[in-house]
């Protein structure tokens, strides 16, 4: 059994092992994604019709990606290890949040915010976002951010040790688990985000998944254009970790123009026509209003709001405030651990 005085030596060894690990594995990313989901699950809209619709839409994207994977389409990272899990376990969740966003944790879960669904005018726009998110999974972009993740893990180990020391023999394990848990959840959310190249690659991959799945290639950039029309493309690209919305729209148009003449054969009817899609959006809003705003939901919505946007070049005030709240909570927990 480790004594409190042995913790610094133990931590130094553990931290060196963490940093020396070098990169994340599919197993570690998927496990981390499962942990995230436990925190976010209170915000998931569990309505059967909405759940089934979004999963059906997501699986249509996944089936398209699986076919392209068999054709060796995509970057080397898509073929690094056994990728079968990507095409059998992916879950798509509609979450109750007023933030305009969507994201994936790189494992078996992807999240579409209800506000984003409300902003989509057609299923094509929603499908383009879902395909983009799966592009991040397919290219293992979360794995590329493993250095940030391991740095956060190191911080969580330190915070957990502080909890162990504060808890003493009787409550050490309990306090350590609580401290490390908060450090991991808050820290990873604060560190989450993709590079400009990641976002551009997810657009490129997503376009192929989307078009081969049967949606209108001319509408892939429709949601980005809508964001431009609403004034979201004000940040210079050089000052952002995202491609500009205008460049993403232009790239989508170029890709649509470069499709082979046979591409029209890929087209399929939408899962939901315009009338049903409008009804589903209204249903999502109505169901969201009936969810009890308890502490677990409030925490999940705070974490959702803190995630960097995968779509908009600049952060909203809500995202800035949510991240500041998490940082303050994390600092307060560290302070409490030191005082005990």
Secondary structure per residue as TSV (DSSP state, phi and psi in degrees):
chain	resnum	aa	ss	phi	psi
A	1	X	-	360.0	137.0
A	2	X	-	-77.4	133.2
A	3	X	-	-87.4	160.8
A	4	X	G	-58.0	-39.2
A	5	X	G	-69.4	-15.3
A	6	X	G	-90.0	-5.9
A	7	X	H	-62.2	-44.8
A	8	X	H	-57.0	-42.7
A	9	X	H	-65.0	-42.8
A	10	X	H	-62.1	-42.4
A	11	X	H	-65.7	-41.2
A	12	X	H	-58.6	-42.2
A	13	X	H	-66.7	-46.7
A	14	X	H	-64.5	-41.3
A	15	X	H	-65.1	-38.7
A	16	X	H	-64.8	-35.4
A	17	X	H	-67.8	-39.6
A	18	X	H	-62.8	-49.9
A	19	X	H	-67.2	-35.6
A	20	X	H	-72.4	-12.3
A	21	X	T	-61.8	-32.5
A	22	X	-	88.0	-50.1
A	23	X	S	-155.5	157.0
A	24	X	-	-81.3	151.9
A	25	X	-	-104.1	165.7
A	26	X	H	-55.7	-42.1
A	27	X	H	-62.3	-44.8
A	28	X	H	-69.6	-39.3
A	29	X	H	-66.0	-41.8
A	30	X	H	-67.1	-38.4
A	31	X	H	-65.3	-42.0
A	32	X	H	-62.8	-41.6
A	33	X	H	-62.3	-36.1
A	34	X	H	-65.0	-40.5
A	35	X	H	-63.4	-43.0
A	36	X	H	-57.0	-45.7
A	37	X	H	-62.4	-34.4
A	38	X	H	-59.8	-35.2
A	39	X	H	-76.4	-33.2
A	40	X	H	-90.6	-16.9
A	41	X	G	-55.6	-35.0
A	42	X	G	-59.5	-21.3
A	43	X	G	-93.4	-4.2
A	44	X	B	-74.0	131.3
A	45	X	-	-77.1	113.1
A	46	X	-	-92.4	4.5
A	47	X	-	-53.6	128.5
A	48	X	H	-58.9	-43.8
A	49	X	H	-65.6	-43.5
A	50	X	H	-67.5	-42.8
A	51	X	H	-61.8	-46.9
A	52	X	H	-66.3	-38.5
A	53	X	H	-63.7	-50.0
A	54	X	H	-66.1	-37.0
A	55	X	H	-66.9	-39.1
A	56	X	H	-63.8	-42.3
A	57	X	H	-63.7	-46.0
A	58	X	H	-62.9	-40.5
A	59	X	H	-67.9	-28.0
A	60	X	H	-66.6	-38.5
A	61	X	H	-65.1	-46.7
A	62	X	H	-61.7	-41.8
A	63	X	H	-62.2	-39.3
A	64	X	H	-64.2	-44.4
A	65	X	H	-63.4	-37.9
A	66	X	H	-62.4	-42.0
A	67	X	H	-63.3	-42.4
A	68	X	H	-69.2	-34.1
A	69	X	H	-62.4	-39.7
A	70	X	H	-63.9	-23.2
A	71	X	T	-92.0	8.4
A	72	X	T	65.0	34.7
A	73	X	-	-84.4	136.7
A	74	X	S	113.7	179.7
A	75	X	-	-72.7	166.8
A	76	X	G	-59.9	-32.4
A	77	X	G	-61.5	-23.9
A	78	X	G	-72.9	-13.1
A	79	X	G	-122.6	16.0
A	80	X	S	-63.1	-43.5
A	81	X	S	-135.9	-172.6
A	82	X	-	-62.4	117.8
A	83	X	-	-103.0	9.9
A	84	X	G	-59.9	-30.9
A	85	X	G	-60.8	-31.4
A	86	X	G	-61.1	-31.3
A	87	X	G	-102.0	4.2
A	88	X	T	-126.3	-21.2
A	89	X	S	-118.7	-4.0
A	90	X	-	-66.0	130.1
A	91	X	E	-117.4	135.7
A	92	X	E	-113.0	123.2
A	93	X	E	-116.5	136.2
A	94	X	E	-95.7	118.7
A	95	X	E	-110.3	146.0
A	96	X	-	-82.2	99.8
A	97	X	-	-154.1	141.9
A	98	X	S	-86.7	-0.4
A	99	X	S	-79.2	142.8
A	100	X	-	-89.0	96.4
A	101	X	-	-164.0	168.5
A	102	X	E	-156.5	148.5
A	103	X	E	-161.5	166.1
A	104	X	E	-129.5	148.1
A	105	X	-	-92.8	7.2
A	106	X	S	86.3	-8.2
A	107	X	S	-105.3	-123.4
A	108	X	S	-96.2	9.9
A	109	X	E	-131.5	135.4
A	110	X	E	-130.5	146.3
A	111	X	E	-125.4	127.7
A	112	X	E	-111.4	125.8
A	113	X	E	-79.1	142.9
A	114	X	H	-61.7	-32.3
A	115	X	H	-64.2	-38.1
A	116	X	H	-65.3	-43.3
A	117	X	H	-61.0	-40.0
A	118	X	H	-63.1	-31.9
A	119	X	H	-78.5	-23.0
A	120	X	-	-68.7	133.5
A	121	X	S	-87.4	-28.7
A	122	X	S	-140.7	168.0
A	123	X	H	-61.8	-32.2
A	124	X	H	-55.8	-44.1
A	125	X	H	-64.9	-41.5
A	126	X	H	-66.0	-42.3
A	127	X	H	-62.6	-35.8
A	128	X	H	-63.7	-41.2
A	129	X	H	-65.7	-45.8
A	130	X	H	-61.0	-42.5
A	131	X	H	-64.4	-38.8
A	132	X	H	-60.7	-45.9
A	133	X	H	-63.0	-39.8
A	134	X	H	-68.9	-26.4
A	135	X	H	-58.7	-37.4
A	136	X	H	-63.9	-41.1
A	137	X	H	-65.5	-47.8
A	138	X	H	-58.9	-40.6
A	139	X	T	-88.4	1.2
A	140	X	T	55.8	46.6
A	141	X	H	-67.3	-32.4
A	142	X	H	-64.9	-34.9
A	143	X	H	-61.2	-37.2
A	144	X	H	-64.3	-25.0
A	145	X	T	-89.7	21.0
A	146	X	H	-63.5	-30.9
A	147	X	H	-62.5	-42.0
A	148	X	H	-64.6	-42.1
A	149	X	H	-64.0	-41.6
A	150	X	H	-68.9	-34.0
A	151	X	H	-63.1	-41.0
A	152	X	H	-65.3	-40.2
A	153	X	H	-59.8	-40.1
A	154	X	H	-59.9	-42.0
A	155	X	H	-64.1	-36.6
A	156	X	H	-67.8	-37.0
A	157	X	H	-62.6	-43.9
A	158	X	H	-63.3	-42.4
A	159	X	H	-66.4	-37.8
A	160	X	H	-64.7	-38.4
A	161	X	H	-65.8	-38.5
A	162	X	H	-61.5	-39.0
A	163	X	H	-65.1	-39.3
A	164	X	H	-63.4	-45.5
A	165	X	H	-62.9	-39.3
A	166	X	H	-69.1	-34.3
A	167	X	H	-80.4	-22.3
A	168	X	H	68.6	-165.8
A	169	X	H	-64.0	-38.1
A	170	X	H	-75.2	-43.7
A	171	X	H	-119.7	12.1
A	172	X	H	-56.0	-49.3
A	173	X	H	-63.3	-40.2
A	174	X	H	-63.5	-47.6
A	175	X	H	-67.1	-37.6
A	176	X	H	-63.8	-43.6
A	177	X	H	-62.8	-40.4
A	178	X	H	-67.0	-45.9
A	179	X	H	-64.4	-45.8
A	180	X	H	-66.3	-37.2
A	181	X	H	-61.8	-45.4
A	182	X	H	-65.8	-40.5
A	183	X	H	-61.5	-42.1
A	184	X	H	-68.6	-49.0
A	185	X	H	-63.9	-53.8
A	186	X	H	-66.5	-45.4
A	187	X	H	-62.1	-43.8
A	188	X	H	-67.3	-36.2
A	189	X	H	-66.2	-38.5
A	190	X	H	-69.9	-29.8
A	191	X	H	-89.4	-10.6
A	192	X	-	-67.4	144.3
A	193	X	-	154.5	153.0
A	194	X	-	-111.1	156.2
A	195	X	-	-78.7	170.1
A	196	X	H	-60.3	-41.6
A	197	X	H	-64.4	-38.7
A	198	X	H	-60.3	-46.1
A	199	X	H	-63.9	-42.2
A	200	X	H	-65.2	-39.3
A	201	X	H	-68.4	-38.3
A	202	X	H	-64.0	-36.1
A	203	X	H	-62.8	-45.0
A	204	X	H	-62.8	-48.0
A	205	X	H	-66.4	-45.0
A	206	X	H	-58.8	-38.4
A	207	X	H	-59.7	-42.3
A	208	X	H	-67.4	-43.6
A	209	X	H	-60.6	-45.4
A	210	X	H	-62.0	-49.7
A	211	X	H	-70.6	-40.7
A	212	X	H	-69.1	-21.8
A	213	X	T	-80.4	-9.1
A	214	X	T	110.0	2.9
A	215	X	-	-86.3	164.8
A	216	X	-	-69.6	115.2
A	217	X	G	-61.8	-26.9
A	218	X	G	-71.1	-14.2
A	219	X	G	-105.3	4.1
A	220	X	T	-60.4	-39.6
A	221	X	T	-88.1	8.4
A	222	X	H	-61.8	-39.8
A	223	X	H	-69.6	-39.6
A	224	X	H	-63.2	-40.0
A	225	X	H	-64.0	-37.8
A	226	X	H	-62.3	-39.5
A	227	X	H	-65.5	-38.2
A	228	X	H	-60.6	-46.1
A	229	X	H	-60.4	-26.8
A	230	X	T	-91.6	4.0
A	231	X	T	88.1	22.8
A	232	X	-	-89.5	2.0
A	233	X	-	-110.4	49.6
A	234	X	-	-97.0	-19.9
A	235	X	S	-79.8	126.8
A	236	X	-	-58.2	139.4
A	237	X	G	-58.8	-35.6
A	238	X	G	-65.0	-22.0
A	239	X	G	-98.7	7.0
A	240	X	S	-125.3	152.6
A	241	X	S	-89.6	10.8
A	242	X	S	-116.4	150.3
A	243	X	-	-64.2	151.6
A	244	X	-	-65.0	152.0
A	245	X	H	-61.9	-37.8
A	246	X	H	-64.3	-38.2
A	247	X	H	-68.4	-32.0
A	248	X	H	-71.6	-37.8
A	249	X	H	-65.3	-45.0
A	250	X	H	-61.6	-41.5
A	251	X	H	-64.9	-38.6
A	252	X	H	-63.9	-40.7
A	253	X	H	-65.3	-40.7
A	254	X	H	-64.4	-41.2
A	255	X	H	-66.4	-39.1
A	256	X	H	-64.3	-40.0
A	257	X	H	-69.3	-25.6
A	258	X	T	-90.3	-0.2
A	259	X	S	-64.5	150.1
A	260	X	-	-68.0	160.5
A	261	X	G	-61.0	-24.6
A	262	X	G	-82.3	-0.4
A	263	X	G	-62.0	-25.7
A	264	X	G	-63.3	-20.6
A	265	X	G	-72.6	-15.6
A	266	X	G	-80.4	-17.8
A	267	X	-	-63.5	139.5
A	268	X	-	-134.5	157.9
A	269	X	-	-64.6	151.6
A	270	X	-	-65.9	159.9
A	271	X	S	-67.1	-41.2
A	272	X	S	-123.3	122.2
A	273	X	-	-69.4	178.5
A	274	X	H	-58.9	-40.6
A	275	X	H	-66.0	-45.4
A	276	X	H	-69.1	-36.8
A	277	X	H	-62.6	-40.9
A	278	X	H	-61.3	-41.5
A	279	X	H	-65.7	-37.7
A	280	X	H	-66.4	-38.4
A	281	X	H	-63.8	-42.2
A	282	X	H	-64.9	-37.4
A	283	X	H	-65.3	-41.6
A	284	X	H	-60.8	-41.8
A	285	X	H	-65.7	-43.4
A	286	X	H	-65.9	-44.1
A	287	X	H	-64.3	-39.5
A	288	X	H	-59.8	-35.4
A	289	X	H	-71.4	-20.2
A	290	X	H	-90.4	-7.3
A	291	X	S	-73.1	130.9
A	292	X	-	-66.1	128.3
A	293	X	-	-85.2	64.6
A	294	X	-	-84.5	-177.8
A	295	X	H	-64.4	-38.5
A	296	X	H	-66.3	-38.4
A	297	X	H	-68.8	-41.0
A	298	X	H	-61.5	-40.9
A	299	X	H	-65.0	-44.3
A	300	X	H	-62.4	-41.6
A	301	X	H	-68.8	-32.1
A	302	X	H	-65.6	-44.8
A	303	X	H	-63.5	-40.8
A	304	X	H	-62.5	-41.4
A	305	X	H	-67.5	-26.6
A	306	X	H	-80.4	-16.2
A	307	X	S	-68.1	130.2
A	308	X	-	-57.4	147.0
A	309	X	-	-69.8	139.0
A	310	X	S	-93.0	-3.1
A	311	X	S	-125.6	-38.3
A	312	X	-	-99.9	131.0
A	313	X	S	-60.6	-35.5
A	314	X	S	-113.8	150.5
A	315	X	-	-76.2	149.0
A	316	X	-	-80.1	163.6
A	317	X	H	-61.0	-35.1
A	318	X	H	-62.1	-41.4
A	319	X	H	-67.1	-40.9
A	320	X	H	-61.7	-45.3
A	321	X	H	-67.2	-39.5
A	322	X	H	-65.0	-41.4
A	323	X	H	-65.9	-39.2
A	324	X	H	-63.6	-38.1
A	325	X	H	-64.4	-42.5
A	326	X	H	-65.3	-41.7
A	327	X	H	-62.6	-41.4
A	328	X	H	-64.7	-41.4
A	329	X	H	-64.8	-40.1
A	330	X	H	-65.8	-43.8
A	331	X	H	-64.2	-39.9
A	332	X	H	-64.2	-40.1
A	333	X	H	-64.8	-39.6
A	334	X	H	-63.3	-42.1
A	335	X	H	-63.8	-42.1
A	336	X	H	-61.9	-40.5
A	337	X	H	-64.4	-37.3
A	338	X	H	-70.2	-32.8
A	339	X	H	-77.9	-25.6
A	340	X	-	-79.8	360.0
